[in-house]
Amino acid sequence: MQKLGRYLLEDRLGAGSFATVWRAYDPEFDTDVAVKVLADNWASNADVRERFLAEARLLRRISSPRVVRVHDVGVQDDRPYFVMDYVRGGTLAERIGHCRPAEALHLAAEAGYAVQALHDAGVVHRDIKPSNLLLDAGRTPTAVVVADLGSAKQLADASGLTVTTGTPAYMAPEQAYGTGGFDGRADVYALGVVTYELLTGRKPFGPAGPLTLMTQRASKSSSSLPTIPREPGVPDGIDALLRTALSMDPEDRPRTARAFADALLSREGREGAPAGSSRPTHLVIWLSAVALYLATATATWLVR
């Protein structure tokens, strides 16, 4: 079994262009961890190496249960690696196409609160997508934890950033085209895409390749989004909320990820109960109590 430092690498969780993430065992603390290792072909690139370690420092600085935490950094055979929380439960990508509406809204709101934790720490993620949103099955109900800050930037720096980075299908227009600085509302746009995908099983603008997708969005507005199917449990107002989140103009989007998450939950609370269920009102509860009292009093009188 391969080792990195004291960590025993067990299962490969995922791999990208620059790094691989493993589930590993830490014998010192008798626990599973996640280990991210820089790819061999990039280990000698000073710029990539520094960005890799910058991600570890950024994760370490953010103290929130909604963001994976870094516990250790090391180098082996000239390859840097860092050790993070292992979050049991898989990723949001595994829930696409398998969510009931109420669960989709809950997970999307959880993702919003996780992204807000980043923004509160002064960081814009720039690559929010289902595979970077982890499901913490150890909490009830299931919580979402954000990971992979390889594309993240300090919000103070992002205001003047024009370099395109991220995953095209989830990128806000101002981020995709590099037309000027952007802020956390670029992440809100990505949350809109994730929410649409959780509810419908497909991306709002289709599975087009990067260039085709960007050309499509140049001529499309959010008002051209396909309508969310009105299945039982999908509350009214979701279409309008997603059109707002996916607006081409960031000024028209919810101001914060928290505002977007709150809006999702307010709609769920109003009309998002699963089909066949209902939420008791105060009047119903009061009437039920009166009926119970009258039934009890009548029974007592008959006995006498």
N, C-alpha and C positions, 0 to 999 in steps of 0.2 A: 504494500500500500504506500502510495506517495506521501511524503511529508513536506510541509513547509514550516520551518522552525519546529515547534512542538505539536503542530496541528496535523492530524491525519486526514487527508483528503478522501472523501467517501463517494459522494455523488456530484456530478456536474449539474448545476442548476440552470446555467445559461452562459452564452458566449456571444461576444460582439466583436467588432473590428479591433478593439484595443485591449480587451481584457476578458477573462473568464471568471465566473463566480462558482464556487464549490460549496457544498455542504461538507463541513469538516467536524472532527471530534477534538475537543480540547481535554486531554487527560488530566491536566492540572486542576481544572474545575469540574470535570466530569459532566460536560455539557456540549451540545451541538452549537456550532457557530457557522457563519458564512464567511468565506475567504475570497476576496477579489484579487486576482493576480494579473499583472500586466503581461501582455502577449510578448513572446520571445522577440518577434521582429520589430517591436517598438521599444524594447528595453534600453537600447543604446541611443534613442532619440531623446535629447535633453529636454526639448519642449514638451513632448508627450509625457515623459517621465514626471516632469514638474506638475503638469496638469493633473496627472493621476494622483500624485501625493496631495495636491491642493484639494481634490475631492475629499480625501480622507480627513484633512484638517477642517474642512467645512462641515462635514458630518459630525466630527468630534465636537465642534463648537456649538452645534444646535442641540439644546437640551429639551427634548420633547418626546413623549411616548408615541407620537405620530410620525416620527422620523427615525430611521434606523440609526443606531449609535455605533461608532467605531471604538474598539477597545484596545487595539494593538496595531502596530505597523512594523514591518520587517523587510529584509532583503535576503534572498537566497539565490545563488548562482547569478548574481547581478540583476535579478528580477524582483522589483518591489511588490509587496502585497500588503493588504490591510485586512483586519479581522473585524467583523460586524456582528450585530445581533442576527441570529437565525430566526426568522419569522415563519412559524408553522401555519400552513393554510393555503399556500400557493399564491397566485397572482390574480388580479382582476381579469386578466386575459382569459383565464379558464372559466369565468362566469359568463362571458359573452355568449348569447344564445341560449342560456340556461337559467335566466333570471325571471321570476315573476315580477310584475311591475312594482309592488311594494318593496321587494328586496332590491331591485334596481335603483329605486329612489334612495333607499337607505345607504347603499354602497356608494352611490354618486355623491350624496351629501357627506359621507365619511371621507371620501377623497377630497372634497372641498375643504373640510376642516384640516385635513393633513397638509394640504397645500398652503392653507392660511398659516400653519405653524412655520413653514418656510418663510413666508412673506413677513411674518412677525419678527423673524430673525434677520430680516433684510436681504433675503435671497430670492431670486426668481429662478425657477427650475429650468424652463426652456425645452423640456422634453417629457412633459406629462403624457402618459399613454398607459393603457391597461397593464402592460408587462412591467411597468415601473411602480405600480401600486400593489402593495403586498397585503394579503388578508391575514389578520392576526386571529386565528381560530381560538386562541387562548382566552379571548375576551367575549363576553356575551352582552348584547349582540355582537356579531363579528365587527371588528374595527379595521380600518384601512391605515396602512403605514406607507409613507412615501420613501422611495429608494432611488439610487442611481443619480447622483448629482454631477455626473461627468460633463454635462452641458451647462450646469448652473453658473450664475453670475451674481455678484453683489448687486442689489437693486440700484445702488448709487452709481455703479459703473454701467449698468444696462441702459441707463437713460440716453447714452450717446452711442450705443452699440449698433452696428449695422451688419456684422458678420452673420450669415445664415447658418444656423445649426439647429438640430432637432430632427423629428420624424415628420415628413411632409404632410401626411394625412391629418396630423394634430396641430400643425403650426398655424398660428394666427397670421393673417395677411401681412401685417407690418413686420412680423418676424421672418416670414417666408421670402418676402421681396427685399428685405434689408433697406426699406425706404426711410428709415429714421430710427430714433431710439424707441424703446418700448419698456413697459413695466409689467407688474403682476397681472394685468388684464390679458396679457398673452397666455398666461397659464389658465385664466378663466375661460378663454376660448377653447383651450384643449379640454378642459373639464366639460364644456358643452358637447364636444365631440364624443367624449367617453360616455356621457350620460345618454346621448342619442343611441350610441352603440349598445349600451346595456339594455335599453328599452326595446330596440328593434332587431338587434343581432347584425346590424350593418352600419357602415360609416355614412354620414350624411351626404357626402359628395362622391360616394362610390370608391371602389378599390383601385383607382387610377394610379399610374406611376407618377413619380415626382413632377416631371415637366408637364405632363398632361393635366395633372391635378392643379398645378398652379395656374395654368392657362384657363382651366374651367372656372376657377374661383375669381379670376380677373373679370369674368363676364357674369358671375352669379352673385346674387345677394342672398342674405339669410332668409329672406321672405320666400325664396324658391325651394326651401327645404321640403322634402316629402312630408306629408302629415303623419304624425305619430298615430299608429293604429289605436282606435278607441276600444281597447280591450277592457274587460272588467278589471278595475283596480288602477287604471291610468287616470289620474285626476284631470279635471279641466284646467286649462292654463299652462300645461306643460309645453305645448306648441309655442305659445307666446314667449315663455321663459327661455326656451332653447333658441328661438330666433334672436332674442336679445343677446344671449351669451355668444352666439355665433355671428354677431354683427360684424360686417367688414370694418366698421369704425369703432375703435376701442372706447370712444366716448359714450357709445350707446350700450355698452355691456355693463353688467353689474360691477360696481366699483371695486369689490373685493371678492375673494374666493369664499369668505365667510358669508357674505351677503347672498351669493349664489346658493350655497348650501342651506342657509336659512330659508330661502325661497322654495327650494325643493321640499324641505320638511314641512313648511306651512301648507303647501299644496297636498302633501301626503296626509297630513293631519286633518285636512278639511274634507278630502274626498277620496283618499287613497286606501281605504280599508279594502281587504280582499272581498271578492264577490261573495255574497251570502252572509257577510258579517255586518255588524252595525256598532256604532259607538254610542253608549247610553248617554242621554242628555240629563241635565239636572232635573228637568220636569219629569222624565220617565222614572228616575230614581225616586223622586218624592212621591209620585203616584203609586209606585210599587210598595213603598213603605206604608202609605196610608191603607192600601188594600190589605197588606199583611196585618196591620193593626186591627182593621175592621173584622177580618176573618177570625183573628184570635179572640176579640171581644165577643163576637157572636157565638163562637164555640164555648166560651166560658159561661155565657148567659144560658145556653141550652143545657149545659151540664147542671146548672143550678135549678 
